[in-house]
Amino acid sequence: MSERSTFSPFWHRVRGMKPRLRPHVQIVRQHFRGARWYVVQDPTSNAYFRLNPVAHEFVGLMDGSRTVESIWEMGLTRHADDALTQNEVINVLSQLHSGNLLQGDLAPETEQLLGRGRERVQQKAVQQAIGLMYFKVRLFNPDHLLTALEPFFRPAINRVGFIAWCVLVAAALGTVLPHWQQLRGQFESTIAPSNWFALAATFVLVKLWHELGHGLICKRFGGHVPEFGAMMLVLMPAPYVDASSAWTFRSKWQRVAVGGGGMMFELALASVMAFVWTSMNRAGEAGLVKQLAYNVMFTSSVSTIIFNANPLMRFDGYYMLSDVLEVPNLMQRSMTMLKFLAQKHLFQLDSIQAPTSSPGEAVLLLAYGIGAFIYRILVFFSITLYIMGKLFAIGLLLAAWTAAMWFVLPVAGFLRWLVTNTAVQDRRTRVWGVTAALVAAAVLIVGVIPMPDHRRAEGVVESAARSGVFAGAQGSIGQVHVRSGQRVKKGDPIVTMTLPEMDAMLRLARAQLAEHESLELLSHSRTPGEQMVAEKYVESDKAELAYLESQASELVVRAPQDGVVAGSDLSQFVGRMMNKGDVLCEVLEPQDLRVAAILSQQQADWIATLPPEKFETEVRRASRVNEVIPVVMTRPPAAARRELPHEALGFQGGGKVETRAGKVQNGERVASRPLFKALFREKPPENGETAPALGMPGERVYVRFSLPARPLLAQWIDRVRQSVQGRAKV
């Protein structure tokens, strides 16, 4: 770590001040990571500042009669190298002054110097603009309402209540998980436009309950909640409460309880709704109540996982992690650590100070800063693309605004730092040179140098010669003639089905035919008219008998081609009733294999624009991902279809394609969105080498396409363009 600079060129502006804290200021002692700290609180503005013991002693000596310089000199005498530097003294005074915690006459130049702390107000406004998806507006003070409600909830806000909450959530999970397929199948109807209003109303009500949890637990431990407001959470209005008074609690577990209180209230409500939804699902009922119960579960799970519980964003999980690790201002200090490392090692500046002197805490701040930055970028792109898919104009505006705030303003701030910061003056040549080199390297790597371009998809091994075996008529399986894996020839019987009604109908048809044939013989001795009628009856009976015999022959299901029987063991289905057209099994040729890959609209687009010789394709079997098998495309994707080539590609088979629950078409699962199918065959080996086998039909494979190398920027633009084209309904 760098050595701290003791003196400041602005010291003359504050040295003669005789400040003191305002009477209403409160100071609470806490412990963080084995060290003692002091939290300075202003109850009127709800502002908080954290001071170490040296800074606390300095503030405690400010009584309105001592000058700043005399107090600083006393600190030097008592603490030597651990005493506050002049820059640190100015920073402490600036923070206290900006929070309206200092009392005393200030000269205009001192007011100007300490007024820099007021830039935090401007920075807060800028942050509101930057985080357009998380905009906040204060509404009223809810403290008196929470004070009235807290006694009713007090019996549940304790250790016994926490245990009961754990049991409730566990029981709800155990109840709803067996219905996972139905639960997932209702997702499409939940996000449909017809349910948007109900989903938005549910979201607001659930978040009101969520914020009530924060406020009540904060009141339970003696805090106060001075602010209730509304915020825009990804363009969705949501309430919030200010429970920051929990920062003064001595116990970190009380602070963690306040941070997690909203999620606990929310998950308790979701658990109750899980029981409601499950009971209605078992009864086969569908209606408004079931949909509302699902809305509550969906809202609670999505918002809790993506936002509230995630410590990489400044929501509940972030504050809980900060309290557990005992690292206050985790986000701000992690960003400061990244800046410090860049200034220290890239620009080699000496007059800078690290945000921590602990090596372990430094590693923690570095890891958190990198993780939070990457996660924010991923969430930004994911949410923006989703909104563009639903509301293109709003999504495009959101993307342009946030991109400008995240990139244009930081770049402008960095340029301002290069020009105005005094620490850069002695090393301006190196700083500008390193900056120019980094920019040039970024331009070269991202926009000039060709990089490998790989696209990926999933597929399944299938037989090129395959035929489905279907029930030819309605009946129950009476006898199975083959087993799975057995080779058959075309026309060999697979199963024989029985239908007692068919036997009775055949006997009746034959008896009627014999009767009418007798009447026909008798009619030869009668009038020609009677003879003609009898012949018509016989002709009709023969046609009926021929039809019934053809239907009876369909009860014997035969192999449509030579090959091997594939599918489930049919012997376990003996006695099961089958309808005409139901799938029984497949007959395929295992020696003639190919790969059927499923592609999205975006993947099919670039395949259609590139000739096969411009890209290479390889597959890896899911069971042996270390073996690479080169393949060549034999049939490009044509029209989009919803039928999957095999169940192994759907969620039920371990794949990534969402299927419609219970939907089967032509014997194949139906995907929730149209997909394109391309066929590939194993590439002939070169130089006599033996390539790994494709495996067995039905095995899932991973397909990788190697396109011509292009700069990363061109690849990213292409991916974003295709993603927008696939999502935007314009």
Backbone hydrogen bonds, N-H to C=O, Kabsch-Sander energy under -0.5 kcal/mol:
donor,donor_aa,acceptor,acceptor_aa,energy
6,T,4,R,-0.5
11,W,8,S,-1.5
13,R,10,F,-1.5
14,V,11,W,-1.4
15,R,11,W,-1.8
17,M,14,V,-1.5
20,R,103,Q,-1.3
21,L,62,M,-0.7
22,R,101,L,-2.3
25,V,22,R,-1.6
26,Q,41,Q,-2.6
28,V,39,V,-2.4
30,Q,37,W,-2.8
32,F,35,A,-2.5
35,A,32,F,-2.2
37,W,30,Q,-3.0
38,Y,51,L,-2.7
39,V,28,V,-3.2
40,V,38,Y,-0.6
40,V,49,F,-3.4
41,Q,26,Q,-3.5
41,Q,39,V,-0.5
42,D,47,A,-2.2
46,N,42,D,-2.1
47,A,42,D,-0.9
49,F,40,V,-2.0
51,L,38,Y,-3.3
56,H,52,N,-2.8
57,E,53,P,-2.2
58,F,54,V,-2.0
59,V,55,A,-2.5
60,G,56,H,-2.5
61,L,57,E,-1.4
62,M,59,V,-1.2
63,D,61,L,-1.2
64,G,19,P,-1.5
68,V,17,M,-1.6
69,E,15,R,-2.0
71,I,67,T,-2.0
72,W,68,V,-2.4
73,E,69,E,-2.5
74,M,70,S,-1.9
75,G,71,I,-1.9
76,L,72,W,-2.1
77,T,73,E,-2.0
78,R,74,M,-2.0
79,H,75,G,-3.0
80,A,76,L,-1.7
82,D,79,H,-2.3
83,A,80,A,-1.7
86,Q,6,T,-2.7
89,V,85,T,-2.3
90,I,86,Q,-2.3
91,N,87,N,-2.0
92,V,88,E,-2.4
93,L,89,V,-2.6
94,S,90,I,-2.3
95,Q,91,N,-2.3
96,L,92,V,-2.4
97,H,93,L,-2.6
98,S,94,S,-2.5
99,G,95,Q,-1.4
100,N,97,H,-1.6
101,L,96,L,-2.8
102,L,96,L,-0.6
103,Q,20,R,-2.5
111,E,107,A,-3.0
112,Q,108,P,-2.2
113,L,109,E,-2.0
114,L,110,T,-3.1
115,G,111,E,-1.6
116,R,113,L,-1.4
117,G,114,L,-1.9
118,R,115,G,-1.8
119,E,116,R,-1.8
120,R,117,G,-1.7
121,V,118,R,-1.4
122,Q,118,R,-1.1
123,Q,119,E,-3.2
124,K,120,R,-2.3
125,A,121,V,-1.9
126,V,122,Q,-2.4
127,Q,123,Q,-2.8
128,Q,124,K,-2.0
129,A,125,A,-1.8
130,I,126,V,-3.1
131,G,127,Q,-3.2
132,L,129,A,-0.6
132,L,130,I,-1.4
134,Y,131,G,-2.5
135,F,132,L,-0.8
135,F,232,M,-0.6
137,V,230,A,-2.8
139,L,228,F,-2.8
140,F,228,F,-1.8
146,L,142,P,-2.2
147,T,143,D,-2.3
148,A,144,H,-1.5
149,L,145,L,-1.7
150,E,146,L,-2.4
152,F,149,L,-1.1
153,F,149,L,-1.1
153,F,150,E,-0.5
154,R,150,E,-1.3
156,A,153,F,-1.5
157,I,153,F,-0.9
157,I,154,R,-0.9
158,N,156,A,-1.4
162,F,158,N,-2.0
163,I,159,R,-2.2
164,A,160,V,-2.4
165,W,161,G,-2.2
166,C,162,F,-2.3
167,V,163,I,-2.2
168,L,164,A,-2.4
169,V,165,W,-2.6
170,A,166,C,-2.4
171,A,167,V,-2.6
172,A,168,L,-2.3
173,L,169,V,-2.3
174,G,170,A,-2.4
175,T,171,A,-1.6
176,V,172,A,-2.3
177,L,173,L,-2.3
179,H,176,V,-1.4
180,W,177,L,-1.6
183,L,179,H,-2.5
184,R,180,W,-2.7
185,G,181,Q,-2.2
186,Q,182,Q,-1.2
187,F,184,R,-1.4
190,T,186,Q,-1.4
191,I,187,F,-1.9
195,N,192,A,-2.1
196,W,193,P,-1.3
199,L,195,N,-2.6
200,A,196,W,-2.7
201,A,197,F,-2.5
202,T,198,A,-2.3
203,F,199,L,-2.3
204,V,200,A,-2.2
205,L,201,A,-2.2
206,V,202,T,-2.8
207,K,203,F,-2.2
208,L,204,V,-1.8
209,W,205,L,-2.0
210,H,206,V,-2.2
211,E,207,K,-2.8
212,L,208,L,-1.9
213,G,209,W,-1.5
214,H,210,H,-1.4
215,G,211,E,-2.5
216,L,212,L,-2.7
217,I,213,G,-2.0
218,C,214,H,-2.1
219,K,215,G,-2.4
220,R,216,L,-2.2
221,F,217,I,-1.3
222,G,219,K,-1.6
223,G,218,C,-2.7
228,F,140,F,-2.4
229,G,240,Y,-2.5
230,A,137,V,-2.6
231,M,238,A,-3.4
232,M,135,F,-2.9
233,L,231,M,-0.8
233,L,236,M,-3.0
234,V,133,M,-2.7
234,V,232,M,-0.9
236,M,233,L,-0.5
238,A,231,M,-2.7
240,Y,229,G,-2.2
242,D,227,E,-2.4
243,A,241,V,-0.9
245,S,224,H,-0.5
246,A,243,A,-1.8
247,W,244,S,-2.0
248,T,245,S,-1.7
249,F,246,A,-1.8
255,R,251,S,-1.4
256,V,252,K,-2.4
257,A,253,W,-2.1
258,V,254,Q,-2.0
259,G,255,R,-2.2
260,G,256,V,-2.4
261,G,257,A,-0.9
262,G,258,V,-0.6
264,M,260,G,-2.2
265,F,261,G,-2.4
266,E,262,G,-2.4
267,L,263,M,-2.9
268,A,264,M,-2.0
269,L,265,F,-2.0
270,A,266,E,-2.4
271,S,267,L,-2.2
272,V,268,A,-1.9
273,M,269,L,-2.2
274,A,270,A,-1.8
275,F,271,S,-1.6
276,V,272,V,-1.7
277,W,273,M,-2.9
278,T,274,A,-2.5
279,S,275,F,-2.2
280,M,276,V,-1.9
281,N,277,W,-2.3
282,R,278,T,-2.4
283,A,279,S,-1.5
284,G,281,N,-0.8
285,E,280,M,-2.3
291,Q,287,G,-2.0
292,L,288,L,-2.7
293,A,289,V,-2.3
294,Y,290,K,-2.1
295,N,291,Q,-2.5
296,V,292,L,-2.1
297,M,293,A,-2.0
298,F,294,Y,-3.1
299,T,295,N,-2.8
300,S,296,V,-2.5
301,S,297,M,-2.3
302,V,298,F,-2.5
303,S,299,T,-2.0
304,T,300,S,-1.7
305,I,301,S,-2.2
306,I,302,V,-2.5
307,F,303,S,-1.8
308,N,303,S,-1.9
309,A,304,T,-3.6
310,N,307,F,-0.6
313,M,310,N,-1.1
315,F,313,M,-2.8
317,G,308,N,-3.9
318,Y,310,N,-0.5
318,Y,313,M,-0.5
318,Y,315,F,-0.6
319,Y,315,F,-1.7
320,M,316,D,-2.3
321,L,317,G,-2.4
322,S,318,Y,-2.4
323,D,319,Y,-2.0
324,V,320,M,-2.6
325,L,321,L,-2.7
326,E,322,S,-0.7
327,V,322,S,-2.3
333,R,329,N,-2.7
334,S,330,L,-2.0
335,M,331,M,-2.1
336,T,332,Q,-2.2
337,M,333,R,-2.2
338,L,334,S,-1.9
339,K,335,M,-2.2
340,F,336,T,-2.7
341,L,337,M,-2.5
342,A,338,L,-2.0
343,Q,339,K,-2.8
344,K,340,F,-2.8
345,H,341,L,-2.6
346,L,341,L,-0.6
346,L,342,A,-1.8
347,F,342,A,-1.6
349,L,343,Q,-2.4
352,I,350,D,-0.7
362,A,358,S,-2.1
363,V,359,P,-2.1
364,L,360,G,-1.9
365,L,361,E,-2.7
366,L,362,A,-2.2
367,A,363,V,-2.6
368,Y,364,L,-2.5
369,G,365,L,-2.5
370,I,366,L,-2.1
371,G,367,A,-2.3
372,A,368,Y,-3.0
373,F,369,G,-1.9
374,I,370,I,-2.3
375,Y,371,G,-2.4
376,R,372,A,-2.3
377,I,373,F,-1.7
378,L,374,I,-2.2
379,V,375,Y,-2.9
380,F,376,R,-2.4
381,F,377,I,-2.4
382,S,378,L,-2.6
383,I,379,V,-2.7
384,T,380,F,-2.3
385,L,381,F,-2.5
386,Y,382,S,-2.0
387,I,383,I,-2.6
388,M,384,T,-2.5
389,G,385,L,-1.6
390,K,386,Y,-1.3
391,L,387,I,-4.1
395,G,391,L,-2.6
396,L,392,F,-2.6
397,L,393,A,-2.3
398,L,394,I,-2.6
399,A,395,G,-2.3
400,A,396,L,-2.4
401,W,397,L,-2.5
402,T,398,L,-2.6
403,A,399,A,-2.4
404,A,400,A,-2.0
405,M,401,W,-2.3
406,W,402,T,-2.6
407,F,403,A,-2.0
408,V,403,A,-0.7
408,V,404,A,-1.0
409,L,404,A,-1.6
411,V,407,F,-1.9
412,A,408,V,-2.5
413,G,409,L,-2.9
414,F,410,P,-2.3
415,L,411,V,-2.4
416,R,412,A,-2.2
417,W,413,G,-2.2
418,L,414,F,-2.2
419,V,415,L,-1.7
420,T,416,R,-2.8
421,N,417,W,-1.8
424,V,421,N,-0.9
425,Q,422,T,-0.9
427,R,424,V,-0.9
428,R,425,Q,-1.0
431,V,427,R,-2.8
432,W,428,R,-2.7
433,G,429,T,-2.3
434,V,430,R,-3.3
435,T,431,V,-2.4
436,A,432,W,-2.6
437,A,433,G,-2.3
438,L,434,V,-2.7
439,V,435,T,-2.5
440,A,436,A,-2.6
441,A,437,A,-2.7
442,A,438,L,-2.6
443,V,439,V,-2.6
444,L,440,A,-2.5
445,I,441,A,-2.9
446,V,442,A,-2.8
447,G,443,V,-2.5
448,V,443,V,-0.6
448,V,444,L,-1.4
449,I,444,L,-3.3
451,M,710,R,-2.3
453,D,707,L,-0.8
454,H,452,P,-0.6
455,R,705,F,-2.2
457,A,703,V,-2.5
458,E,598,I,-0.7
459,G,701,V,-2.5
460,V,596,A,-1.7
461,V,699,E,-2.6
462,E,594,R,-2.8
464,A,592,D,-3.0
465,A,592,D,-0.6
466,R,464,A,-0.8
467,S,587,V,-2.2
469,V,585,C,-2.9
470,F,468,G,-0.6
471,A,582,D,-2.5
472,G,554,E,-0.7
475,G,578,M,-2.3
476,S,498,T,-2.6
477,I,576,R,-2.0
478,G,476,S,-0.5
478,G,496,T,-2.1
479,Q,496,T,-2.3
481,H,479,Q,-0.5
481,H,494,I,-2.9
482,V,494,I,-0.9
485,G,565,V,-3.3
486,Q,483,R,-1.9
488,V,563,G,-2.9
491,G,559,A,-2.7
492,D,489,K,-2.3
494,I,557,V,-4.1
495,V,557,V,-1.0
496,T,479,Q,-3.0
497,M,555,L,-3.0
498,T,476,S,-3.2
502,M,499,L,-1.7
503,D,499,L,-1.2
504,A,500,P,-1.8
505,M,501,E,-2.4
506,L,502,M,-2.6
507,R,503,D,-2.3
508,L,504,A,-2.4
509,A,505,M,-2.5
510,R,506,L,-2.5
511,A,507,R,-2.4
512,Q,508,L,-2.5
513,L,509,A,-2.1
514,A,510,R,-2.5
515,E,511,A,-2.3
516,H,512,Q,-2.5
517,E,513,L,-2.2
518,S,514,A,-1.9
519,L,515,E,-2.1
520,E,516,H,-1.8
521,L,517,E,-2.0
522,L,518,S,-2.1
523,S,519,L,-1.8
524,H,520,E,-0.6
524,H,521,L,-1.0
525,S,522,L,-1.2
526,R,523,S,-1.5
531,Q,527,T,-1.9
532,M,528,P,-2.3
533,V,529,G,-2.0
534,A,530,E,-2.2
535,E,531,Q,-1.9
536,K,532,M,-1.9
537,Y,533,V,-2.0
538,V,534,A,-2.1
539,E,535,E,-2.5
540,S,536,K,-2.5
541,D,537,Y,-2.4
542,K,538,V,-2.3
543,A,539,E,-1.9
544,E,540,S,-2.3
545,L,541,D,-2.6
546,A,542,K,-2.4
547,Y,543,A,-2.1
548,L,544,E,-2.3
549,E,545,L,-2.4
550,S,546,A,-2.1
551,Q,547,Y,-2.1
552,A,548,L,-2.4
553,S,549,E,-2.0
554,E,550,S,-1.1
555,L,552,A,-1.1
556,V,553,S,-1.3
557,V,495,V,-2.5
557,V,555,L,-0.9
559,A,492,D,-2.7
563,G,488,V,-2.1
564,V,588,L,-3.6
565,V,486,Q,-2.5
566,A,586,E,-3.2
570,L,568,S,-0.6
572,Q,569,D,-1.2
573,F,570,L,-1.9
574,V,571,S,-1.1
575,G,477,I,-3.1
576,R,573,F,-2.6
578,M,475,G,-3.3
581,G,471,A,-3.0
582,D,579,N,-2.0
584,L,469,V,-3.1
585,C,469,V,-1.2
586,E,566,A,-2.5
587,V,467,S,-2.6
588,L,564,V,-2.3
589,E,465,A,-1.7
592,D,589,E,-1.4
593,L,591,Q,-0.7
594,R,462,E,-2.5
595,V,680,F,-3.2
596,A,460,V,-2.7
597,A,595,V,-0.7
597,A,678,A,-2.8
598,I,458,E,-2.4
599,L,676,F,-3.0
604,A,600,S,-2.5
605,D,601,Q,-1.5
606,W,602,Q,-1.3
607,I,603,Q,-1.5
608,A,604,A,-1.9
609,T,605,D,-1.2
610,L,606,W,-1.2
614,K,611,P,-2.3
615,F,612,P,-1.1
616,E,706,S,-1.9
617,T,631,V,-0.7
618,E,704,R,-2.1
619,V,629,I,-2.4
620,R,702,Y,-2.0
621,R,624,R,-0.7
622,A,700,R,-2.5
624,R,621,R,-0.7
627,E,624,R,-1.5
628,V,626,N,-0.5
629,I,619,V,-2.5
631,V,617,T,-2.3
632,V,681,R,-2.7
634,T,679,L,-2.4
635,R,679,L,-1.6
638,A,677,K,-0.5
641,R,675,L,-3.1
644,L,669,R,-2.6
649,L,646,H,-1.5
650,G,647,E,-1.4
651,F,657,V,-1.4
653,G,647,E,-0.7
653,G,650,G,-0.7
654,G,651,F,-1.3
655,G,650,G,-2.8
657,V,649,L,-1.8
658,E,656,K,-0.5
660,R,670,V,-2.9
663,K,660,R,-2.0
664,V,662,G,-0.6
665,Q,668,E,-3.0
668,E,665,Q,-1.9
670,V,663,K,-1.5
671,A,642,R,-3.5
671,A,669,R,-0.5
672,S,658,E,-2.8
675,L,641,R,-3.1
676,F,599,L,-3.0
678,A,597,A,-2.4
679,L,635,R,-2.1
680,F,595,V,-2.3
681,R,632,V,-2.6
683,K,630,P,-2.5
689,E,686,E,-1.9
691,A,689,E,-0.6
698,G,461,V,-3.9
699,E,696,M,-1.8
701,V,459,G,-2.4
702,Y,620,R,-2.9
703,V,457,A,-2.7
704,R,618,E,-2.9
705,F,455,R,-3.4
706,S,616,E,-3.2
707,L,453,D,-3.0
707,L,705,F,-0.7
710,R,451,M,-2.0
712,L,445,I,-0.7
713,L,446,V,-3.6
715,Q,711,P,-1.8
716,W,712,L,-2.9
717,I,713,L,-2.6
718,D,714,A,-2.1
719,R,715,Q,-2.4
720,V,716,W,-2.8
721,R,717,I,-2.7
722,Q,718,D,-2.4
723,S,719,R,-2.5
724,V,720,V,-2.7
725,Q,721,R,-2.5
726,G,722,Q,-2.0
727,R,723,S,-1.2
728,A,724,V,-3.7
730,V,728,A,-1.1
